Amino acid sequence: MTQTELDTIAPQMDRAARELAHSTGADTPDAFARAYILAVAEVCGAAAADQCADGEEWEPAGWLEGDRDAVLDAMRLVGLGERPGVDASPMWRDAWALYLAPSLGAYDVQGLARR
């Protein structure tokens, strides 16, 4: 991915995920594309966790359908989503881990209370 390609798709990117991806210090367009995908998973996890009742833990058994679709859409947007077996890739496993345990930054970029 080139910087020009990133600039072209930037308006289509989720604002909160884009902001979180920038905070990672990704220093190349490819690194930023990967950071963006992981950030989408993370902000989705934070938003879903925020909906849990007080005292209820965020412990999904699997992706919420809309969240899984958002991560796949992010992968397609940056050109990584059409590969066979994408949901078995190391990046997909990393995205799942961040979805389950989002960072405080994932809450902050959405203006959500930290959990």
The 8 nearest C-alpha neighbors of each residue, nearest first, counted from 0:
[[1, 29, 28, 4, 2, 5, 77, 32],
 [2, 0, 4, 3, 28, 5, 29, 27],
 [1, 3, 5, 4, 28, 6, 0, 27],
 [4, 2, 6, 1, 5, 7, 0, 8],
 [3, 5, 7, 1, 2, 6, 0, 8],
 [6, 4, 2, 8, 7, 3, 9, 1],
 [5, 7, 3, 9, 4, 8, 2, 10],
 [6, 8, 4, 5, 9, 3, 10, 2],
 [7, 9, 5, 11, 10, 6, 4, 12],
 [8, 10, 6, 12, 11, 7, 5, 17],
 [11, 9, 12, 8, 7, 6, 13, 14],
 [12, 10, 9, 8, 13, 76, 7, 14],
 [13, 11, 9, 10, 14, 17, 8, 16],
 [12, 14, 16, 15, 17, 11, 39, 10],
 [15, 13, 17, 16, 12, 18, 10, 19],
 [16, 14, 18, 108, 17, 13, 109, 19],
 [15, 17, 38, 19, 39, 13, 18, 14],
 [16, 18, 20, 14, 15, 19, 13, 35],
 [19, 17, 15, 21, 16, 20, 14, 22],
 [18, 20, 16, 22, 21, 17, 38, 15],
 [21, 19, 35, 34, 17, 22, 18, 23],
 [22, 20, 18, 19, 23, 24, 17, 25],
 [21, 23, 19, 20, 24, 18, 25, 104],
 [24, 22, 21, 20, 25, 19, 34, 31],
 [23, 25, 22, 26, 21, 20, 31, 30],
 [26, 24, 31, 30, 23, 27, 21, 34],
 [25, 27, 24, 30, 31, 28, 29, 23],
 [28, 26, 30, 29, 25, 31, 2, 1],
 [27, 29, 31, 30, 2, 1, 0, 32],
 [30, 28, 32, 31, 27, 0, 33, 1],
 [31, 29, 27, 33, 25, 32, 28, 34],
 [30, 32, 34, 25, 28, 29, 33, 35],
 [33, 31, 29, 35, 30, 34, 77, 28],
 [32, 34, 30, 36, 35, 31, 29, 37],
 [35, 33, 31, 20, 37, 32, 36, 38],
 [36, 34, 38, 20, 32, 33, 37, 31],
 [37, 35, 39, 33, 38, 34, 73, 74],
 [36, 38, 94, 34, 40, 35, 39, 41],
 [37, 39, 41, 35, 16, 40, 36, 20],
 [40, 38, 16, 36, 42, 41, 37, 70],
 [41, 39, 98, 43, 37, 38, 94, 42],
 [40, 42, 98, 38, 101, 97, 44, 43],
 [43, 41, 45, 105, 39, 44, 40, 38],
 [44, 42, 46, 40, 41, 45, 66, 39],
 [45, 43, 98, 41, 47, 42, 46, 48],
 [44, 46, 42, 48, 47, 43, 101, 106],
 [47, 45, 49, 43, 44, 48, 42, 50],
 [48, 46, 44, 49, 50, 45, 43, 51],
 [49, 47, 45, 57, 50, 51, 46, 44],
 [48, 50, 46, 47, 51, 45, 111, 114],
 [49, 51, 48, 47, 52, 46, 45, 57],
 [52, 50, 48, 49, 55, 53, 57, 56],
 [51, 53, 55, 54, 50, 49, 56, 48],
 [54, 52, 55, 51, 56, 50, 49, 114],
 [53, 55, 52, 56, 51, 57, 114, 48],
 [56, 54, 52, 53, 51, 57, 58, 48],
 [55, 57, 58, 54, 51, 48, 52, 53],
 [56, 58, 48, 59, 51, 55, 99, 47],
 [59, 57, 56, 60, 99, 48, 61, 55],
 [60, 58, 61, 57, 62, 99, 63, 56],
 [59, 61, 58, 62, 63, 99, 57, 95],
 [62, 60, 59, 63, 64, 58, 95, 67],
 [61, 63, 67, 64, 66, 59, 60, 95],
 [62, 64, 66, 65, 67, 61, 59, 47],
 [65, 63, 67, 66, 62, 68, 69, 61],
 [64, 66, 68, 67, 63, 69, 62, 70],
 [67, 65, 69, 63, 68, 64, 43, 62],
 [68, 66, 64, 70, 69, 65, 62, 63],
 [67, 69, 71, 65, 66, 70, 72, 64],
 [70, 68, 66, 72, 67, 71, 65, 73],
 [71, 69, 73, 67, 72, 68, 40, 39],
 [70, 72, 74, 68, 73, 69, 80, 75],
 [73, 71, 69, 75, 74, 70, 68, 76],
 [74, 72, 76, 70, 71, 75, 36, 69],
 [73, 75, 80, 79, 71, 72, 76, 77],
 [74, 76, 80, 78, 72, 79, 73, 77],
 [75, 77, 73, 74, 78, 72, 8, 79],
 [78, 76, 74, 75, 79, 32, 73, 0],
 [79, 77, 75, 76, 80, 74, 81, 0],
 [80, 78, 74, 75, 77, 81, 82, 76],
 [81, 79, 75, 74, 82, 78, 71, 85],
 [80, 82, 79, 75, 83, 78, 85, 74],
 [81, 83, 85, 80, 84, 79, 78, 86],
 [84, 82, 85, 81, 86, 80, 87, 88],
 [83, 85, 87, 86, 82, 88, 81, 80],
 [84, 86, 88, 87, 83, 82, 80, 91],
 [85, 87, 84, 91, 88, 92, 83, 90],
 [88, 86, 84, 85, 91, 89, 92, 90],
 [87, 89, 91, 85, 90, 86, 92, 84],
 [88, 90, 92, 91, 93, 87, 94, 86],
 [91, 89, 93, 88, 92, 94, 37, 33],
 [90, 92, 94, 88, 93, 89, 86, 95],
 [93, 91, 95, 89, 94, 90, 96, 88],
 [94, 92, 90, 96, 91, 95, 89, 97],
 [93, 95, 91, 37, 97, 92, 96, 40],
 [96, 94, 98, 92, 93, 97, 91, 99],
 [95, 97, 93, 99, 98, 94, 100, 92],
 [98, 96, 101, 100, 41, 94, 99, 95],
 [97, 99, 44, 41, 95, 40, 96, 100],
 [98, 100, 96, 97, 44, 95, 101, 58],
 [101, 99, 97, 98, 96, 102, 44, 41],
 [102, 100, 97, 41, 45, 98, 44, 105],
 [103, 101, 104, 105, 100, 106, 41, 97],
 [102, 104, 106, 105, 113, 107, 101, 114],
 [103, 105, 107, 102, 106, 108, 19, 101],
 [106, 104, 42, 102, 103, 107, 108, 101],
 [107, 105, 111, 103, 104, 109, 108, 45],
 [106, 108, 104, 110, 109, 105, 111, 103],
 [109, 107, 15, 105, 110, 106, 104, 19],
 [110, 108, 107, 106, 111, 15, 105, 42],
 [109, 111, 107, 108, 106, 112, 105, 113],
 [112, 110, 106, 109, 107, 113, 49, 108],
 [113, 111, 114, 106, 110, 107, 49, 109],
 [112, 114, 106, 103, 111, 107, 49, 104],
 [113, 112, 49, 103, 48, 106, 45, 111]]
